[in-house]
């Protein structure tokens, strides 16, 4: 963990990763055990990747990696077009998988633990990440609560330019109320 942390806090290394990707490049970093990666590593990674120019970031937890517990991963996308692809519906994901995955010689599935339903689960960050975000952005959470109640979502209020914004992810792409926002707002009332 210390080795990985040192790699990703060096802006020269992260900038070289960024520069080595195509204009629609995607970089995925395993950031640690799901329970432990919530605040420290996540904040460090998000800050560093944002500073070098990544336009969209997503965190997902994966429990099928062969470890004894779920691990968190950060996906950093160089552009917002890739962000739209991240939020494809299940039918489009299945079509893309079918077009892109090469058949195996044995006839066995090429992917054991990935399909459209798994990708859909990656699209929303765990509620813990939303909780941390809302505690740091209370005013924005209040604005989102009002918009959801009035069924009048305003992208300019939700999308503050932060490449990692779970409010944007849950409320804009799914257009449904966010239980985390409401619980944090209730705590601070």
C-alpha positions in Angstrom: 0.0 0.0 0.0 2.8 2.5 0.8 4.4 1.7 -2.6 1.2 2.4 -4.4 0.6 5.6 -2.4 4.1 6.9 -3.3 3.5 6.1 -7.0 0.3 8.1 -7.2 1.3 11.1 -5.1 4.1 11.8 -7.5 2.6 14.2 -10.0 5.3 13.4 -12.6 4.3 9.7 -12.6 0.6 10.4 -12.8 1.0 13.1 -15.5 3.0 10.5 -17.6 0.1 8.1 -17.2 -2.3 10.7 -18.3 -0.1 11.7 -21.3 0.3 8.1 -22.3 -3.4 7.5 -22.8 -5.4 8.4 -25.9 -7.7 11.3 -25.8 -10.5 9.0 -24.7 -8.2 7.1 -22.3 -9.3 5.2 -19.2 -7.1 4.5 -16.2 -8.1 2.1 -13.4 -6.4 2.1 -10.0 -7.0 -0.4 -7.3 -7.1 1.8 -4.2 -7.4 -0.6 -1.3 -9.8 -2.6 0.8 -13.3 -1.2 0.3 -13.8 -0.3 4.0 -10.3 1.3 4.3 -10.2 3.2 1.1 -13.1 5.5 1.8 -11.4 8.7 2.9 -7.7 8.9 2.8 -6.7 7.1 -0.3 -9.8 8.1 -2.2 -9.2 11.8 -1.5 -5.5 11.5 -2.5 -6.2 9.7 -5.7 -9.1 12.0 -6.7 -7.0 15.1 -6.1 -4.0 13.9 -8.0 -5.9 12.5 -11.0 -8.0 15.7 -11.2 -5.0 17.9 -11.0 -3.4 16.2 -14.0 -6.5 16.6 -16.1 -8.8 13.6 -15.8 -12.4 14.9 -16.4 -14.5 12.2 -14.8 -13.8 9.7 -12.0 -15.8 6.8 -10.6 -15.3 4.5 -7.7 -16.6 1.0 -7.6 -16.2 -1.8 -5.1 -15.5 -5.3 -6.4 -15.9 -8.4 -4.2 -15.1 -11.0 -6.9 -11.4 -10.3 -7.2 -10.1 -13.2 -5.3 -9.3 -11.3 -2.1 -10.9 -12.1 1.2 -13.0 -8.9 1.1 -14.2 -6.3 -1.4 -11.7 -3.8 -2.8 -12.3 -0.3 -4.1 -11.2 0.8 -7.6 -11.0 4.3 -9.0 -11.7 4.7 -12.7 -10.3 7.9 -14.2 -11.6 9.0 -17.7 -9.8 11.6 -19.8 -13.0 13.1 -21.3 -16.7 13.5 -20.7 -17.6 11.5 -23.8 -16.2 8.4 -21.9 -18.4 9.4 -19.0 -21.4 9.0 -21.2 -20.2 5.6 -22.3 -19.7 4.6 -18.6 -23.5 5.1 -18.1 -24.7 3.0 -21.0 -27.8 0.9 -20.3 -27.7 -2.9 -20.0 -28.7 -3.5 -23.6 -26.0 -1.3 -25.0 -23.4 -2.9 -22.7 -24.4 -6.4 -23.8 -24.1 -5.4 -27.5 -20.7 -3.9 -26.9 -19.5 -6.9 -25.0 -20.7 -9.2 -27.8 -19.0 -7.1 -30.5 -15.7 -6.7 -28.6 -15.0 -10.0 -26.7 -13.2 -12.6 -28.7 -14.5 -16.1 -28.5 -12.3 -18.6 -26.7 -11.0 -21.8 -28.4 -12.6 -23.9 -25.8 -16.0 -22.3 -26.2 -16.1 -21.3 -22.5 -17.1 -17.8 -21.7 -14.2 -15.3 -22.0 -15.5 -13.3 -19.0 -16.3 -15.1 -15.8 -17.4 -12.3 -13.6 -18.4 -9.4 -15.9 -21.6 -8.7 -17.8 -24.1 -5.9 -18.1 -25.6 -6.3 -14.7 -22.1 -6.1 -13.1 -21.3 -3.0 -15.1 -24.6 -1.4 -14.0 -23.6 -2.0 -10.3 -20.3 -0.2 -11.0 -22.2 2.9 -12.3 -23.2 4.0 -8.8 -20.7 4.5 -6.0 -21.2 2.8 -2.7 -23.3 4.9 -0.3 -20.2 5.4 1.9 -18.5 7.4 -0.8 -21.7 9.5 -1.2 -21.8 10.0 2.5 -18.3 11.4 2.6 -18.9 13.6 -0.4 -22.1 15.1 1.1 -20.5 15.8 4.4 -17.9 17.9 2.5 -20.5 19.6 0.2 -23.5 20.3 2.4 -24.8 23.3 0.5 -24.8 21.3 -2.7 -26.7 18.5 -1.0 -29.3 21.0 0.2 -29.8 22.2 -3.3 -30.1 18.7 -4.7 -32.7 17.8 -2.0 -34.8 20.8 -3.1 -34.5 19.9 -6.8 -35.4 16.3 -6.2 -38.5 17.3 -4.1 -39.6 19.7 -6.9 -38.6 17.2 -9.6 -36.6 20.0 -11.2 -33.0 18.8 -11.5 -30.5 21.5 -12.5 -27.2 20.1 -13.9 -25.4 23.4 -13.2 -26.0 23.0 -9.4 -25.2 19.3 -9.3 -22.3 19.2 -11.7 -19.8 21.6 -10.0 -17.0 20.5 -12.3 -15.6 18.0 -9.8 -14.6 14.9 -11.8 -15.9 12.8 -8.9 -19.4 13.8 -7.9 -21.7 11.0 -6.7 -24.7 13.4 -6.5 -24.3 13.9 -10.2 -24.1 10.2 -10.8 -27.1 9.1 -8.8 -29.4 12.0 -9.4 -28.7 12.9 -13.0 -28.1 9.6 -14.6 -30.8 7.8 -12.6 -33.1 10.7 -11.8 -34.1 9.3 -8.5 -33.8 10.6 -4.9 -30.6 10.0 -3.0 -31.2 8.5 0.4 -27.7 9.5 1.5 -28.3 13.1 0.8 -31.5 13.1 2.8 -30.0 11.3 5.8 -27.0 13.7 6.0 -29.2 16.7 5.7 -31.5 15.4 8.5 -28.4 15.0 10.7 -27.3 18.6 10.1 -30.8 20.2 10.6 
